[in-house]
């Protein structure tokens, strides 16, 4: 006679205890939106990996600076970025234009004051060749007039050389994306300059000679004009710079960078 007690059965004839093995229940795969899905969780290795940037997708840069140490330092730093590559380096403005013609970089990083041709001159020549050329000026000078002249020539970015590496790299990426990048403090100077009345080319010439200590008679001789004409230009310069004397005019010119043009 067999006696059953749940999963255990005792055979009275043999007094042997027999354990029954419960049946294995197979789970059916889950169905979601008509698709069979696995119940196992995805492992980290199964997640999609971020796509690597190919050489053709990197931002191609031309760097121009007449200080060799700065030029090589910038090239090395920028060259270490995964999404950037330096295609050309120039030590003066004329060389920068020639290299731009040869390599057609995505972004050019220029010093403002360079021999043979300054940064503003480079921007003008490059933009004459391609109006969509993207240029960033990096300089130690933050005078109103230099910022204004660079932006007026077509620069898309203006940075001081004491900017952080993060700021520089961010500016390169933003300008490459089509944005204009000017720090707020420099933007305020630019706005101040644009709100004032601009000096004419002849008035700037007079102001430069004035800053060199020339008298009205000497200025007239240098520019082949009369002393009366010089005095007329001086009155206009005083009015536009909002100054009362030659000394104040020279100070204002230096502050705004007019004598460096």
Secondary structure, 3 states (H helix, E strand, C coil): CEEEECCEEEECCCCEEEECCCCCCCCCCEEECCEEECCCCCCHHHCCCCCCCCHHHCEEEEEECCCHHHHHHHHHHHHCCCCEEEEEEECCHHHHHHHHHHHCCCEEEECCCCCCCCHHHHHHHHHHHCCCCCEEEEECCCCHHHHHHHHHHCCCEEEECCCCHHHHHHHHHHHHCCCCEECHHHHHHHHHHHHCCCCCHHHHHHHHHHHCCCCHHHHHHHHCCCHHHHHHHHHHHHHHHCCCCHHHHHHHHHHHCHHHC
